[in-house]
């Protein structure tokens, strides 16, 4: 198992380097420069001032030299300083925002797992029933509904019309005056809509994957044999069939990490949540290259870590994988 884990980690290194090269090239191909953003609204900014800013940011050098200088700092975990007027360290900006995005993503994945798995199992064991038809309709709605549109509907219904939930931020203005349990509820209330929105699309898809896998497994000969031996239906489904049906779902759950992180850009901007998604969006709009690259690297690392966890879970479930057998 340790050898399998070591091989997976070693393979992640060139993949991460390739991601940084492509990302660095793509963001520099985008129209506009950080110096344009800094001097556009200043009519007194001369061409010489723009050139001095380019020299300050290191943008006057060839692209491959810029990448190499950035990569040397990355090796020692130095993401550089932001191009924004405060010139704050990129690592400090990310450290403040990353835990919020991770918290929402983890809560979304937990919600997807604890809801989608039972729905998929029940849909498979009660195929063509009313429950199966209702969940099928729910899945199609989940796939077809635009995230931003659903977010606006939720804000209007639960935040404006009913007044049940707050529609922006992570805490209320009166947060410091609340009791301990009042503060807990205030934080929870602010997270309900973002977490539900983040999990909605994944919940629909994961339940269908689970249903499809379970239908395939319960048709296998060993399931028929277990039933013929008089094993209870509950034991057949939840002990014999479930483990094998979960294996493809484990992989899909790991691959869903990029979607959750990428989706944070939408719901964090809509709900005004100070997370990585909002920071990434504002950095892209201002062409803040160090922050953009820092966000992309952190997102890539989290994505690779999610895939690694999926591979480890897959190897734990199937000994043939960790032993290198087909």
C-alpha positions, 0 to 999 in steps of 0.5 A: 500500500505504501509503495502504491501511495508513493507512486501516486504522489510522485506522478502528481509532481509533473502533473502539477508542474504542467498545470502551472505552465499552462495556467501561467501562459493562459492568464498572460494571453488574456487582454489587458495588463496589471499596469493598465488597471493601475493607470487607466483611471489616472490621466496623469500616468505617463508611458514612462510610469507604466514602464516603471510599473512593468519593471516593478512587477517584472512584466518587462521580461520574456514570459519564460523568464517570468515563469521561471522566477515565479516557479523558483519562489513557488518551490519555497512556498513564496507566492510573491506579493499582490499587484494590488495597492496594498502589496500584501503577500499572496499567501496571507490573502489565500490563508484568510480565504481558503478555510471558508471555501474548504469548509463549504466544499466539505459540507457540500460533499458530506451532504452529497454523500449522505443524501445521494447514496440512500436515494440511489440505493432506494431508486435501484431497489425500487426500480420504476416505482413512484419514488424512482420516478420522482427522483428521476424528475429531480435529477433532470431538474438538477442538471438543467437548473443554472446555478446562478438562477437558482441562487437568486430564487433562493435569495428572493424566497428565503431571504427577502419574501420569507426572511428566514435566512440571510442572503450575504456574508458569513455573519450578521452585523450584530454577531458580537452581541449574540449569545454563544448559541446565537452565534452558532445559529447565525453562522449556520444560517449564513451557510445553509443556502451556499452549501445547498446551492453548492451540493445541488448539482452534485447531489442529482448526478451522484444519486444517478451514478449510485442508482446505475451502479447498484442496478448493475451489481444486483444483477450479478450472479453472486447476488442471486446466489446469496438470495438463493441461500436465504440471506435476508434482502437487507443483508444482500443489499447493504453488505454484499451489493453496496460495497461493490456499488460504491467503488465507482462512486468513490472515484466520481466523488474524488473527481467532483472536487474541481467542480465544487471549487470552481463553483465557489466562484459563482456562489461566493460572488452571489452571496458575498462570501469572502472565500477563494472563489470571490478572491479569484474572480476579483483577481482575474478582473484586475489582472493580479497575476500572483494572486490568480496563479496562487489560487490556481496552484492551491485549486490544483493541489486540492484537486490532485489531493481529492483524486489521491484520496479517491485512489486510496479509497479505491485501493482499500476497497479493492486489494488488486489495485494496490497490489498492481493486479488487474 
